[in-house]
């Protein structure tokens, strides 16, 4: 879940940072340019003050030797251009230069310089120039009117290079980018911690749910970490698990008690049937049928009691030689197989250890082998094999019987279920259910599949890793 939640949080935080960063970058560029414009306006105010007195003379042109202020104006313009590299000049309304630096520079005939000059002639400072961006190689033209007795008599024009300003904007953007990158790293770290904090209870809850689903009913969740909603969910889960465990315990106790209570009257009934059989002729079919059904009922009660105990008793897990145990059980069942004319063989390594309850595993293996021998006809084979596969050891029991269909395979192992084709074979339909309960208590599992070319293949998987806790 973290792999899905974390990218979403990162994208959202990146969007927020970009949404803040772009306006900040634009604002920084505008502030840099505005500072330059304000500097030019301040500079032009000095030049306009000097030009006022020059333009106050009635003559259209003032000789250099007659106007000391004109000399001063020209000197300051030259020095200004020399120091700052900014072209500047004072121009009459007809665009004739009163003074300019460098010599020969004139008001641009078009573009921003021309537009700024026209606005200054109208008696107002030129509007702010268009924003200059770091990738543009333009110049900045600013104009200001020279006013005498309420009339515009001349215009001061400056034409500035933008290299220094563009470098300042770029430096500011780099700082903003570095700040956003640092903020993004912090945000990713915070998102990682946040998702871990939020999802840790979910992972614990998922593990506890899996434990309960596989039969470890004692698993619970510590409701101490994570958001309040997840802590409430953990408490609710624990209450639910407690209730489920209580219900299952009551069910097991009922089955065990009922089985146990029914055994005594059933034993008495079977005894009376045997006594009654003594009074009837030898070979009476009815009494034989009653005796058979009574024994079958006794076997069902015994299996119910075994199932209740298997689901209730905790597993005694220990490191077990699964290969040795399997080979030993094959040897124990071989006389039965020989009596039925069925071949029973073992194929596997000399040793294969895994964590299991040896008694439960032995009982489950007995039930599977017994089931295979029941349905395998004379002359066919039943093979038991053991092999390593990663962190598990697998026991396979493959028979040469009629096998089961796809729908029957999905139901095998259900309580009291038996295939309609095998109703004449003795059994209660609980043997494989008991095997599954015994194996699940120790973390093992049992699965069923077709055996090629015919028959049923049963696979018992036992973990090789030590149990948790």
N, C-alpha and C positions, 0 to 999 in steps of 0.2 A: 504493500500500500504506500510505503514511503516513496517508492520510485514513481508513483503517480501523483502523490500530493506535493512532493518537494519541487518538481519542475513547475507546477502550477503556481506555487508561492513565489518562486524565483521570477517567473514571467510577470506576475502581478507587481512585485517589488521593482523589477526593472522598468515596467511601465510607469510606475509612480516616480521613480528617479528621473526618467527621461522627460516626463511631463513637467517636473520641476526644473530640470537642467536646461531644456531648450529656452524657456522664457528667461532664465537667468543669463544664459549666453547672449541672447538678443539684447537684454537690458544692459549687460556689460559693454557690448559693442556700442550701443547708443550713448552710454555714459562717457565712454572714451572719446567718441566723436563730438559730443556736446562740450566736453572740456576743451577740445581743440578749438571749436567754434567760439567759445567764450574767450579763450586766449586771443584769437584773432580780433574779436570785437574790442577787447581792451587795447590791443596794439593800434587798431584803427582809430580809436578815440584820440590818442596822442597825435596821430598824423592829421586828423580832421581839425584838431585845435590849432595846429600850425597853419593849415591851409585856409582857415577862416580869415586870418589877417592878410594873407596874400591875396585872396580873392576879394578882399574889401576894397582894394584899389580900383579906381575907375578904369584904368587902362586894361585892355584885354590880355596883354602880355607884359610881364614885369621883367626887365633886364636883371641879370644875375647880380650886377653890381649895385642895383637899387633896392633890392629886396633882401634884407638880411634874413628874414624868416624863410624866404624861398630857398636860400642857400642852406639854412639849417634843415629844412624839410628834405631837400635832396640828399644832404649828408646822412641824415638818419635813415632814409630809405636805402641808401647804398650799404650802410653798416648793417641794417636789418637783413638785407638780402645776403650779405657776406657771412653773417653769423649763423642765420637760421636756414639759408637756402630757400627763402620764401620770396616769390615775386610779388612786388607791391607797387602801387602807383596811385596818384591823385589825378583825376581826369575831369575836364570841363564837361558840360552838358553835351557838347558836340563831339565828345570822345577824344578831344585833343588833350595831350598829356601836359599837366602842369609840372609834374615830377614823377619819374618812374625809375625803378631799379629791377632788373638791369636796364641799361640804356636801350631804347628802341622797343621795349615791351609795350604792347597795346592791349586794350580790352578785347577779349575774344569776341569774334563776330557771331558766334552761336554757342549753344550748349549752356551749361550752368553759369559760366562766367557772364555771358550776355544777359541771361535771365536775372541774375543778381544785380547787374548794373541797371537794368530797366526798373526793377523794384526800388532801388535806392533813389533813382531819379524821381520816383513818385512820392518821396519823402518818408520812406520807411525802410528799416533794415531788411536785407534780403532774407527770405525764408530759409529754414534749416535745410542744408543740402541733403540729397538722398544718402541713405546709409551706405557707407563704404565697408565692404567685407574683406577679410584677409586675403582672399583669392583674387581681388580686383586691384588693378594697377592704375587707379584714377588719381585726380587731384581735387583739392577742396577749394572752391571759390566762394568767398564771402565779400559782400559790399556793404558800405555804410555811407549815408548822405553827409555832405558838408553843408551846414545850414548857416545862413547869414541873414539876420533880420526876417526870419520866417521863410526865406526862400532857399531852395536847393541850388547852390551855385557850383557844386562839384561833387564827385563821388570818389571815395577811397575804396580801392579794390585790392584784395589779397588773393593769391593763388598758391596754395600750400601743397607740398608733396605729402603723400599719405603713408609712406613706408614705415615711419616710426609709430604712427598710430595703429597701422595694421599689425605691426609686431606686438604692440601692447595688447591689442585685442586677442591675438593668437596666444600670447602668454597667459592672459586671463582665462581663455578657453581651456588651455592645458591644465591650469590649476583646477578649474571646474571639473574637467574630465578625471583628473587624479582624485579629486574629492568624491566624485560619483563612483569611481572604481573602488575606492576604499569603503565607501558606504555600501556598495554592492557586496563586497566581501564580508563586511560585518553583517549585512542582511542575510547572506547565504548561511553564514555561521549561526545566526540567530534562528533562521528557518530550520536548519538542520537540528539544532537543539530543541526547537519548538515541536517539530514533527516527531522527534524521538520521545519527547515528554508526553505528547498526545497519544502516540501510537503504542508506547510501551505497554499500557494496560490492555490495549487491543490484542497485542501479541500474546500476552500472558493469558488473556481470556480465550484466545484461539487455541493455545496449547492445552489449557484446562478442558475446553470443550472436546478436543481430540482425545484427551485421556479418558474422559467419561464415555465418549463414543466407542472407545476400544475396551471398555470394561473396568477402567480404574476409577471406581466411583468415589474414592476418597479425595480426588483432586479438587482443590478450591483455589480461589483467586484472592490475593491480598488487596483489599480495597484501600490502599494507602497513597497511591500516586496518580498523577494525571488530572485532567479537568474534573470538576464536581459531577458532571453528567456521567462520565465514565466510572467514577467511584460509585455512583448510585447504581450504575449497570452492574458493576462487580458485586455489590451487595445483593442485588436482585438475583444475579446468577448463582451466588452461593446459597441463597434461600431456595431457589428452584432446585439446585442440585441436592440440597438436604431433603426437600420434599420428595424428589424422585427416588433418592436412596431409601427413604422411609417406605415409600410405596412398594418398591422392589423388595425390600426386606420383609414387608408384610406378606407380599405375594409368595416369596420363597418359604417363609415360615408356614403360610397356609398350606402350600403344596407338601412341605415336609411333614407337617402335623397330620394332614389328611392321609398322606400315604402311610404314615406310621400307624394311625388309628385304624385304617382299613385292613392292615395286615393281620391283626389278631382275629377279627371275625372271619376274614377270608381263610385263614389257616384252619379255624374251627370248621368252616363250611367244607373245605377240602377233606378234612378228617372225616366228617359225616358222610361225604360222598364215597370215600373209600370203605367206610363201614356199610353203607347202603349197597355198595357193589358186591360185598360178600353174600348178600341175600339174593342177588340176582344171578341169572345164568351166566356162565363164562362167555366173554366176548360180546356182551350186550352193547349194541351200537350207541344207544342213547346215553348210557352211563359213560362210555368212552368219550363221546362228544362233550358231555358235561365236564369230565375230568380235564380234557384238553383246554376248554375255554377257561376253566378255573386256573390252570397253570399259566395260561396266557395272561390272565388278569393279574396274577401274582407277579409275573415278569414285568408287566407295565408299571405296577406299583413300585417295584424295586428300581426300575429305571427312572421313575419320577423322583424318587427319593435321592437317587444318585445325581440327577440333574440339579435338584435344589441344593444339594451339598456342593456340587461343582461350581455353581454360580455364587455360592456364599463363602466358601473357604478361600482364604488368601493363598497365593502361590508361594511355594518355598523355592525361590530362584537360586540356582547355583550353577557353577561352570560344569557343564555336562558333556560327556563324550557321546555325541549324538550318533556317530557311526557305530560305536561299540554297542550302544543300547539298541539300535535298529537291527544290527546283526544278531544280537541275543534274542530279540523278539521273533525274528524270522525263524531261528532255531526252535523256539518254543512252539510255533505254529506249524512247523513242518510235518509232524505226525498227523495233524488234522488234515493238512493238504494231501498227504499221501493216502489217507483213508478215503478221500474223495476222488483220487486219481488226478489231482491238479498239481502241476509243478509250481514250487515256491522257491525263488532264488533271491540272493542279495548281491548287489553290485555297488561298490563304493570304496572310498579310501580306508586305510587302516584306522585312522583317527580323524575326527572333525568335531571340535568343541564349540559350544554355544551356551548362552544363558537360558536355562529352562528349569522347570520343576520336573525332575526325572520321573516321579510317580505319575504326574498328570500326563507327561509326554508318552510314557509307556502305555497308560490306559487309552489315550487317544489313538496311538498307533495300533493297539490291539483291536479297537473298534473298527478302524479302517481296514485292517487286514482281514478281520472276521467278515466284514461286509463284502470284500473282494472275493473271498473264498466261497461265500454263499451263492454269488451270482455267476461264478466262473464255471462253465461246464467241464465235464471230465475230458482230459486230454489237452486242455488249454493251460496257459502259464499265467502266474501272478509274479510280477517283478518288483522288488523293493530296491530303491537306489538312493544314495546320499551324495551330494555335491556341494562345493563351496560356490557362492556367488556374491562377491562384494562383502557387505557386512552381515550376510545371512548364510545359514546352512539350510539347504532344502532336502526334504525327504519326499520321494515320489513313490506312490504305490499304483502300479498300472496292472489292470486285469484284462483278461480276454473274454469278458462276458458280453452281454448284448448291448451294453452302454445305455445312454440316455439321450433324448432329444434336447433341442435348445431350450424349450420351455421347461422341461424337467430339470435341466441343469440349473436354471434360475431358482428352482424351489428346493433342490436337494439341501438337506441340513435343517429344513424347517421342522418344527416339532410335530410329531405324529404323521408327517407326510411320507407316503410311500407311493411309488409308481403303480398305476393301475395294472401294469403288465406283471407285477411281482407280488400281487396280493396273496398268492398261495405260498410264499416264502415266509417262514416264521420270523417274527420280530415285532417290536413295538413302534418303530419309527422314531425312536429317541436316541439311538446310539450315536449318530453323527452330531446331533444337537448337543449331547453331553461332551463329545470330543471338542466341538467348537468352544463351548464354555470353559473347558479345562485349559485349552490352548490360549484363549483370550486373556485369562487371568494372569498368564505369564508373559504377555506381549507377543505371543506367536499367532499365526493365522493359518487357515485351511482354505483351499480353493479346489474347484472341480472343473474338469474339462474332458473333452473326448480323447480317447486313446486310439491312435492310428495303428492298424487299420480298423480295429473294433475294440470296444470296451470302454472303461472309465479310467481316467487318470486323476488321482488325488495328490495334491501337493501341500505339504506342511512346511511352512517357513518359520524358522527359529532365528531370532536375532543373536548376533555374535557380540554386540556391545553390551557393556554392563548396564543394568537398570539404573534409572535416575533415583537419587536419594538413597 
